[in-house]
């Protein structure tokens, strides 16, 4: 994972830790906090990004 990889959500500059697959939108990489919220929606699949262990609280 690149040190400069930042969350894809607007206004968030946290480091990415999770790749999300969204059936109705573009797949993207997000921080842990956004992944927790987005993963609650039906059909969304999450995948932890390798080497992002430091980003997990």
C-alpha angles and dihedrals in degrees: 000000000000118000089228097053107121133186114280093221116106114265096009120116098175119127118266119254105156136048112213126201112207119188095207099039143031117296112247147172117250142171123267094260094053091043090057091054098041094046090065091070118095114259097017114127123197130203123187112234116239115250092020093107092118090061094061113093 
